[in-house]
Amino acid sequence: MKGLYVKKWIKELIIMGLVLFIASSIIGYYRSSGVNTDLKLIENLNSIDNRRVKDILSEKKVLLLIFWGTWCPVCNQEVSTLSKLAKRNDITLLTIASSSGDNDAIKSYMQKKGVKFIVINDADGKIAKAFNIGVFPTTIFYNTTRDKTIKDSGYTTQTGFLARVKILAN
């Protein structure tokens, strides 16, 4: 009798997890539906470590463009995943830190968190506004030729990132 109760409870948890996953995916899609994906808006910029964005964008890998902020609690949960993704050879990870202070403040934040990835400083929020970003974090996934995208807002797990990369890599 007790075994039936446990099995039923596990089944309910699995169903609830699937419902939450589907609901969060729909919400993320809805929140990111108006996001601009034009990379020309950033191609003439440099990262905080003085790398030319045009060179970064020319890499023939799936591109993840992530808008985040040091002030954002959800972003703070995601930065360690971003650091892991930045080490991969099959993707290009480019992030835009919006309204997060000057370059030194962002570098200090990253050092304190023990993370490393490429960051463009959007100190005044103008880049986020040009891309029509309303929710942080927001990620735009581009295929290797930059003509197909997937847009998502909110927290994404490493598995979620890699699933979208796999979709665009084909």
DOFI-722305 format. One record per residue (C-alpha): residue number from 1; residue in three letters; chain; x, y negated, z. Coordinates in nm, 3 decimals, padded with zeros to 5 digits, always signed. Last residue first. Layout:
REM DOFI-722305
+-----+------+-------+---------+---------+---------+
:  nr : rest : kette :       X :       Y :       Z :
+-----+------+-------+---------+---------+---------+
: NUM :  ALA :     A :       X :       Y :       Z :
...
+-----+------+-------+---------+---------+---------+
REM end
This chain:
REM DOFI-722305
+-----+------+-------+---------+---------+---------+
:  nr : rest : kette :       X :       Y :       Z :
+-----+------+-------+---------+---------+---------+
: 170 :  ASN :     A : +02.202 : -02.158 : -03.751 :
: 169 :  ALA :     A : +02.382 : -02.376 : -03.495 :
: 168 :  LEU :     A : +02.063 : -02.573 : -03.424 :
: 167 :  ILE :     A : +01.876 : -02.286 : -03.253 :
: 166 :  LYS :     A : +02.193 : -02.175 : -03.072 :
: 165 :  VAL :     A : +02.250 : -02.525 : -02.936 :
: 164 :  ARG :     A : +01.890 : -02.529 : -02.809 :
: 163 :  ALA :     A : +01.944 : -02.202 : -02.624 :
: 162 :  LEU :     A : +02.278 : -02.327 : -02.490 :
: 161 :  PHE :     A : +02.124 : -02.637 : -02.331 :
: 160 :  GLY :     A : +01.843 : -02.437 : -02.174 :
: 159 :  THR :     A : +02.088 : -02.178 : -02.038 :
: 158 :  GLN :     A : +02.296 : -02.459 : -01.888 :
: 157 :  THR :     A : +01.980 : -02.586 : -01.721 :
: 156 :  THR :     A : +01.799 : -02.896 : -01.840 :
: 155 :  TYR :     A : +01.660 : -03.170 : -01.616 :
: 154 :  GLY :     A : +01.441 : -03.430 : -01.781 :
: 153 :  SER :     A : +01.386 : -03.534 : -02.138 :
: 152 :  ASP :     A : +01.428 : -03.332 : -02.456 :
: 151 :  LYS :     A : +01.488 : -03.405 : -02.821 :
: 150 :  ILE :     A : +01.576 : -03.145 : -03.083 :
: 149 :  THR :     A : +01.737 : -03.270 : -03.399 :
: 148 :  LYS :     A : +01.797 : -03.186 : -03.762 :
: 147 :  ASP :     A : +01.994 : -03.398 : -04.013 :
: 146 :  ARG :     A : +02.318 : -03.430 : -03.812 :
: 145 :  THR :     A : +02.511 : -03.195 : -04.047 :
: 144 :  THR :     A : +02.628 : -02.982 : -03.754 :
: 143 :  ASN :     A : +02.283 : -02.981 : -03.587 :
: 142 :  TYR :     A : +02.190 : -03.260 : -03.349 :
: 141 :  PHE :     A : +02.063 : -03.220 : -02.989 :
: 140 :  ILE :     A : +01.924 : -03.536 : -02.827 :
: 139 :  THR :     A : +01.923 : -03.527 : -02.450 :
: 138 :  THR :     A : +01.734 : -03.753 : -02.211 :
: 137 :  PRO :     A : +01.830 : -03.781 : -01.846 :
: 136 :  PHE :     A : +01.673 : -04.015 : -01.767 :
: 135 :  VAL :     A : +01.336 : -04.118 : -01.905 :
: 134 :  GLY :     A : +01.240 : -04.418 : -02.120 :
: 133 :  ILE :     A : +01.499 : -04.396 : -02.397 :
: 132 :  ASN :     A : +01.395 : -04.595 : -02.703 :
: 131 :  PHE :     A : +01.730 : -04.538 : -02.878 :
: 130 :  ALA :     A : +01.783 : -04.915 : -02.897 :
: 129 :  LYS :     A : +01.676 : -04.943 : -02.530 :
: 128 :  ALA :     A : +01.928 : -04.681 : -02.426 :
: 127 :  ILE :     A : +02.196 : -04.871 : -02.617 :
: 126 :  LYS :     A : +02.094 : -05.202 : -02.457 :
: 125 :  GLY :     A : +02.107 : -05.068 : -02.100 :
: 124 :  ASP :     A : +02.339 : -05.344 : -01.975 :
: 123 :  ALA :     A : +02.633 : -05.123 : -01.876 :
: 122 :  ASP :     A : +02.591 : -04.876 : -02.163 :
: 121 :  ASN :     A : +02.933 : -04.717 : -02.109 :
: 120 :  ILE :     A : +03.007 : -04.439 : -02.357 :
: 119 :  VAL :     A : +03.117 : -04.123 : -02.180 :
: 118 :  ILE :     A : +03.314 : -03.816 : -02.288 :
: 117 :  PHE :     A : +03.325 : -03.537 : -02.028 :
: 116 :  LYS :     A : +03.501 : -03.461 : -01.701 :
: 115 :  VAL :     A : +03.356 : -03.375 : -01.363 :
: 114 :  GLY :     A : +03.499 : -03.364 : -01.012 :
: 113 :  LYS :     A : +03.203 : -03.553 : -00.862 :
: 112 :  LYS :     A : +03.435 : -03.814 : -00.703 :
: 111 :  GLN :     A : +03.636 : -03.834 : -01.026 :
: 110 :  MET :     A : +03.318 : -03.882 : -01.228 :
: 109 :  TYR :     A : +03.194 : -04.158 : -00.998 :
: 108 :  SER :     A : +03.534 : -04.331 : -01.007 :
: 107 :  LYS :     A : +03.540 : -04.316 : -01.387 :
: 106 :  ILE :     A : +03.189 : -04.463 : -01.398 :
: 105 :  ALA :     A : +03.282 : -04.746 : -01.160 :
: 104 :  ASP :     A : +03.604 : -04.813 : -01.354 :
: 103 :  ASN :     A : +03.413 : -04.836 : -01.682 :
: 102 :  ASP :     A : +03.173 : -05.097 : -01.544 :
: 101 :  GLY :     A : +02.842 : -05.029 : -01.374 :
: 100 :  SER :     A : +02.589 : -04.750 : -01.423 :
:  99 :  SER :     A : +02.318 : -04.924 : -01.625 :
:  98 :  SER :     A : +02.319 : -04.640 : -01.880 :
:  97 :  ALA :     A : +02.591 : -04.378 : -01.898 :
:  96 :  ILE :     A : +02.591 : -04.249 : -02.256 :
:  95 :  THR :     A : +02.716 : -03.896 : -02.308 :
:  94 :  LEU :     A : +02.887 : -03.717 : -02.595 :
:  93 :  LEU :     A : +02.925 : -03.339 : -02.596 :
:  92 :  THR :     A : +03.049 : -03.176 : -02.915 :
:  91 :  ILE :     A : +02.972 : -02.807 : -02.932 :
:  90 :  ASP :     A : +03.137 : -02.476 : -03.025 :
:  89 :  ASN :     A : +03.464 : -02.526 : -02.838 :
:  88 :  ARG :     A : +03.310 : -02.535 : -02.489 :
:  87 :  LYS :     A : +03.481 : -02.739 : -02.217 :
:  86 :  ALA :     A : +03.226 : -03.023 : -02.241 :
:  85 :  LEU :     A : +02.949 : -02.773 : -02.157 :
:  84 :  LYS :     A : +03.104 : -02.708 : -01.815 :
:  83 :  SER :     A : +03.125 : -03.082 : -01.742 :
:  82 :  LEU :     A : +02.766 : -03.123 : -01.856 :
:  81 :  THR :     A : +02.655 : -02.850 : -01.614 :
:  80 :  SER :     A : +02.834 : -03.033 : -01.330 :
:  79 :  VAL :     A : +02.656 : -03.353 : -01.435 :
:  78 :  GLU :     A : +02.302 : -03.208 : -01.420 :
:  77 :  GLN :     A : +02.211 : -03.254 : -01.053 :
:  76 :  ASN :     A : +02.338 : -03.612 : -01.057 :
:  75 :  CYS :     A : +02.127 : -03.671 : -01.368 :
:  74 :  VAL :     A : +01.817 : -03.572 : -01.168 :
:  73 :  PRO :     A : +01.908 : -03.819 : -00.892 :
:  72 :  CYS :     A : +01.969 : -04.107 : -01.141 :
:  71 :  TRP :     A : +02.199 : -04.386 : -01.013 :
:  70 :  THR :     A : +02.504 : -04.253 : -01.200 :
:  69 :  GLY :     A : +02.295 : -04.277 : -01.515 :
:  68 :  TRP :     A : +02.215 : -04.048 : -01.806 :
:  67 :  PHE :     A : +02.162 : -04.044 : -02.182 :
:  66 :  ILE :     A : +02.296 : -03.727 : -02.343 :
:  65 :  LEU :     A : +02.399 : -03.683 : -02.704 :
:  64 :  LEU :     A : +02.464 : -03.313 : -02.765 :
:  63 :  LEU :     A : +02.624 : -03.252 : -03.102 :
:  62 :  VAL :     A : +02.636 : -02.913 : -03.277 :
:  61 :  LYS :     A : +02.979 : -02.890 : -03.435 :
:  60 :  LYS :     A : +03.137 : -03.038 : -03.747 :
:  59 :  GLU :     A : +03.321 : -03.321 : -03.567 :
:  58 :  SER :     A : +03.245 : -03.652 : -03.741 :
:  57 :  LEU :     A : +03.054 : -03.786 : -03.440 :
:  56 :  ILE :     A : +03.367 : -03.782 : -03.224 :
:  55 :  ASP :     A : +03.566 : -03.973 : -03.485 :
:  54 :  LYS :     A : +03.293 : -04.240 : -03.517 :
:  53 :  VAL :     A : +03.280 : -04.258 : -03.137 :
:  52 :  ARG :     A : +03.639 : -04.380 : -03.125 :
:  51 :  ARG :     A : +03.806 : -04.265 : -02.803 :
:  50 :  ASN :     A : +03.898 : -04.545 : -02.560 :
:  49 :  ASP :     A : +03.867 : -04.349 : -02.233 :
:  48 :  ILE :     A : +03.541 : -04.534 : -02.163 :
:  47 :  SER :     A : +03.418 : -04.424 : -02.506 :
:  46 :  ASN :     A : +03.443 : -04.651 : -02.808 :
:  45 :  LEU :     A : +03.166 : -04.796 : -03.024 :
:  44 :  ASN :     A : +03.127 : -04.828 : -03.401 :
:  43 :  GLU :     A : +02.921 : -04.508 : -03.440 :
:  42 :  ILE :     A : +02.670 : -04.602 : -03.168 :
:  41 :  LEU :     A : +02.357 : -04.730 : -03.347 :
:  40 :  LYS :     A : +02.458 : -04.544 : -03.663 :
:  39 :  LEU :     A : +02.362 : -04.228 : -03.471 :
:  38 :  ASP :     A : +01.992 : -04.285 : -03.550 :
:  37 :  THR :     A : +01.793 : -04.045 : -03.325 :
:  36 :  ASN :     A : +01.525 : -04.284 : -03.191 :
:  35 :  VAL :     A : +01.319 : -04.134 : -02.907 :
:  34 :  GLY :     A : +00.940 : -04.154 : -02.944 :
:  33 :  SER :     A : +00.873 : -03.784 : -02.872 :
:  32 :  SER :     A : +01.102 : -03.768 : -02.567 :
:  31 :  ARG :     A : +00.833 : -03.783 : -02.298 :
:  30 :  TYR :     A : +00.608 : -03.541 : -02.490 :
:  29 :  TYR :     A : +00.885 : -03.286 : -02.544 :
:  28 :  GLY :     A : +00.988 : -03.299 : -02.178 :
:  27 :  ILE :     A : +00.624 : -03.261 : -02.068 :
:  26 :  ILE :     A : +00.574 : -02.962 : -02.299 :
:  25 :  SER :     A : +00.895 : -02.799 : -02.179 :
:  24 :  SER :     A : +00.802 : -02.865 : -01.814 :
:  23 :  ALA :     A : +00.462 : -02.699 : -01.868 :
:  22 :  ILE :     A : +00.613 : -02.396 : -02.041 :
:  21 :  PHE :     A : +00.872 : -02.346 : -01.767 :
:  20 :  LEU :     A : +00.615 : -02.400 : -01.490 :
:  19 :  VAL :     A : +00.378 : -02.145 : -01.649 :
:  18 :  LEU :     A : +00.663 : -01.897 : -01.689 :
:  17 :  GLY :     A : +00.766 : -01.938 : -01.325 :
:  16 :  MET :     A : +00.406 : -01.897 : -01.207 :
:  15 :  ILE :     A : +00.373 : -01.576 : -01.410 :
:  14 :  ILE :     A : +00.697 : -01.441 : -01.263 :
:  13 :  LEU :     A : +00.591 : -01.535 : -00.910 :
:  12 :  GLU :     A : +00.251 : -01.372 : -00.958 :
:  11 :  LYS :     A : +00.416 : -01.050 : -01.081 :
:  10 :  ILE :     A : +00.648 : -01.051 : -00.779 :
:   9 :  TRP :     A : +00.349 : -01.089 : -00.543 :
:   8 :  LYS :     A : +00.159 : -00.809 : -00.718 :
:   7 :  LYS :     A : +00.464 : -00.581 : -00.692 :
:   6 :  VAL :     A : +00.506 : -00.668 : -00.323 :
:   5 :  TYR :     A : +00.136 : -00.594 : -00.249 :
:   4 :  LEU :     A : +00.152 : -00.265 : -00.437 :
:   3 :  GLY :     A : +00.460 : -00.161 : -00.237 :
:   2 :  LYS :     A : +00.280 : -00.238 : +00.093 :
:   1 :  MET :     A : +00.000 : +00.000 : +00.000 :
+-----+------+-------+---------+---------+---------+
REM end
